[in-house]
């Protein structure tokens, strides 16, 4: 249910206010909107009267947002952006078949994006918009339909579909392995360790699983898998990397396992979505497709991405 009409200012009032707040000038807002200065001033005054709050401080020929006005401007700008985005999506696909999907950067780049043409070919009426997100968010306050999530299934109120398990291996460049020969897990301690800041305990867990004692673990810190893969390929050290996401580097010989069969299970990937979107046709189609893709990989683990 929408709130009472007195709390729903017209689009024209909000547009005039947002333009003036963003440009800091009634004149600039008028030029942007194709209106006169007096028309924009009247619209801002009408909005202030409707809300019962002063949004600007008037100082001679200049305007300056009040504290309340600054907060309101941020929220109005986001609301207008969402309306604009919804309108663009509808125009691009009048049938309404748009899927707004949050993805993890490296997973999206390496695993999902190369396969998407196959999905779009089999579902030509669906438009997929990809947005990078690293942390869970609240679907109630976002325009996203679903998200690819890794780790503990800690997404209150969301439905979760298990996609796949992940395991990581210590990987480095051949040159790095030549400089630091590894005969057993303990030798990895002598190598420069590369860390991911979203998985700060990864190396500790790996060494503990290998029954290797250690004091403090140091090394370079990265905020993205992608840059850590590049650093490992360049010979800067050894990194714990998901095997299925570095298949290309392993195949080309840019990376090699630092030690034999020492993979470690780290967590699971899920497709998260609001329960009330579970029957949304584009989401249903994507969910069925991605599960089928994962099954294909299990049956043919050496199949090249995109085939």
N, C-alpha and C positions, 0 to 999 in steps of 0.2 A: 504494500500500500504506500502511495506517495504521501509525503507530509502535506500539511495545509498549504494552499496556494500562496499565502503571504510569505512562506519560506522558500518559494520557488521563483526567483526573479526571472524575467524574460531573457532569452538568449541575447538580444540586442544590448540590454543593460550589462550583462556579464562580459560580452565582447568588448564593449567600450571601456569598462573598468580594467579588464585584463590588458588591453593594449596600452592604456595610460599607465598602469602599474609597471609593465615591462619596459616601456620606453622612457618613463619618467617625465612625460610631456603630453599635455592635452593636444597641442598642435601636431606632434608626431602621430599620436593615436588617430586624430582626425584625418590626416593624410593617408594613413594605412587603411582606414575603414572607408575612405571616400565620403566623409561627412564634414560638416563645418565644425569649427571649434566650439561654438555655442551649443550645437547639437550634442557633442560628446560631453560637455560640461553638464548639460541638462540631464543626460542619461546617468552620469555618475551621481548627481544630486538625487535623482529619483531612486537610485539603488540605495544610497545612504538613508534616505527617508523610509524606504520599505524595510530595511534592516534595523533601522534605529541606531546605527553605529557610524561614527565618522571614519571614513576609509583613507582620507588624505588630509594633510596639513597644507593649507594654502598660504603661501608666502610671496606676496607681490605677484609676479608673473610665473612663479614656479609652484610645483606640487611635490609633496613628499608623503610617502605612505606612513600611516600610523602603525603602531605595533599590531593592532588588530587587522588593519588593512593588509599588512605584509603577509600575515598568516593566511588570511582569506584569499589573497592573490595566488599563493602557492596551490591551494586546494582547487580554486576555480580553474587555474591553468591546467592542472592534471585532469580535471573533469572535462574540459574542452578538448584536451588531447585525446582522451578516450572516446569522446563522441566523434571526433574527426577520424580516428583510427577505425571505429566501427563503420562509419560511413564509407571510408575507402575500401574496407574489406567487402562490404555489401555491393559496392559498385564494381569491384573487380570480379566478384562471383555472386551474381544476383540470386542464385539458388540457395545461398546461405551456407555453402559447404566449406567453411573456413575452420581450420584447426590451428589454434595458437598454442604452441608447444615450447615449454622451457627445457633447455638442454644443458648438459655439462659440456664445457668447451671442447675438451679433447675427445670425449666420447662422440660428440656431435660431429666434429671434424673428421675423425678417423673411421668411425664405424657407421654412424647414421647417414650422414650426408651423401657418401658415395652410393648408398643403396636407395636413396629417396626417389631417383628417377623411375625405379621399378614400381614403387608405390603410386607415383603420379600417373604413370602409364596405365595402370590397372584401375585408377580412380580419377579420371580426367576432370570430374566436376569439383574436386576438392583442392583448395589452396592451403598450403602449409606455411605458416609463419614461425620461424625459429627465433627464440630469444634466449640469450645466455643467462643462466642463473646458477649460482654455486650453493646457495643455502635454501632450505625450505622456506616457503612464504605462505600467506593466508589466502586461499583461493577466494574467500568471500570479498576480499578487497583488491582483487587483481582481475585482469581481463583474460588470463590464461585458462585454457581448457584442461591442460594436463602438463605433467613434468616428468622428465627422466630423473630419478633419484638414486643415489648410491649411499649405502651404509645402513645403519639401523633404521627400521621402518618407523621413524619418529615423525609422523605427519598427522597431527590430531584432526579428526573429522574427515580425512580423505580416504578414498578407497585405493587399495594398492594391488597391483598385479605383478607377481614375481616374473622378472625377465630372465636373468641369468646370474650365475655365481662369478666371482672374479678371483683370480689368483695372480700374484706378482712374482717376478723372478729378479734376482740381482743381475743387472745388465750393464755393460760398459763397452767402450770401443776396443778393438783388437790391440791398438797401441797402448791403451791404459793397462790391459791385461798383460802385455809384454813387460811393462815397467813394474807391475806388481803381480808376480806369479801367485796363483792361488792353488794350493794343494788341499786345503780343507776350509771349513767355514771360518775358523779363527783367523785365517790369512786375510779375510775380507776386512777385518778391523784395521789392517795396515793400509787400506786403500782410502783415497778421499771419498767421503760419503756425501751424496747429494740427497737433500731432504725436501719434502713437500710440506708447506706450512699447514695445509688442511689435514695432513696425516702425520702429526708430529711424533707419534710413537711407533711408526712403521718399522724403523730399523731396530728399535728395542725389542719389538715383538719378534722380528725375524731372528735376531741373535738368540733370544730366549728359546725359540723353537728349535734352534740348532744346538742348544746346551752350551753356548759360548758365553763366558762371563765377560763383563766389561764395566768400566767406570762411566765416564761421561762420553757421549758420542757427539762429535763436532762435524762441521762441514758446511757447504754452501746451502742456502735456503732459497726455495723457489715457491711462487704462488700459483704456477700452472704446470700441469704435466708437459705441455707442449715445449716450454722453454727448458724443462729439465731433460727431456728427451734430446733436444738439440745440444745441451751441455754435455750429456753423457756421450753422444755421438762424436762430439769434438774432443773427447779425451779428458774432460775435466774431473771425471770420477765415476763412481758406480752408483746406480740408482735402482730402487725397487719399482719396477714398472709392470703394468698389466700386460701379460703375454699377448693377449688378443689385440691390443692396441698398438703394439710395436712389431707386428708381423712384417711390415714393409722393411723396417730397419734390419730385422733379423735376416730376412731373405736377401737383402742387398749386402749384408756383411758389415753394415755401419755399426751395429751392436751385436755383441755375442753374450751368451750367459757367462757370468763371472765364475760360476761353479756349476757342476752338473745338475742333477735333478733335485733342486732345493726350492721348489715353488712353495708359496704360502698362500692359503686362502685368506682373503681379507674382508669379504662382505658380498653384498648382493645388489643388483640393480633392480629397481622397481619402476613401473609406470604408475604415477600417482595422479588422481583426478577427483573432483568433487563427486560425491555419490549421485547427485541429481544430474550429472552430465554423463553418467554411464551409458545411457541409451542414445546419446547424441550421435547420429550416423557417422560423421567424419571421425569421431573418436573411436567408435566401435570398429570402423574399417581399419584405422591405424593400429589399434590394439591387436586385431586378428592378424594383420600383416606383419607386425614386428615379431610376434610370437612365431609365425611361420618362418621368418628370416632366421631367427635364432635356432629353430629346429633344423633348418638347412645347414647352418654352420656346424651343428653337432654331428650331422650325418656326413658332412664333407669338410672337416676342419681345415684342410689345406686349400680349399677353394679361394681364389683371389677375390678380394672385395670388388663388388660391382658385377661379378659374373652370375 
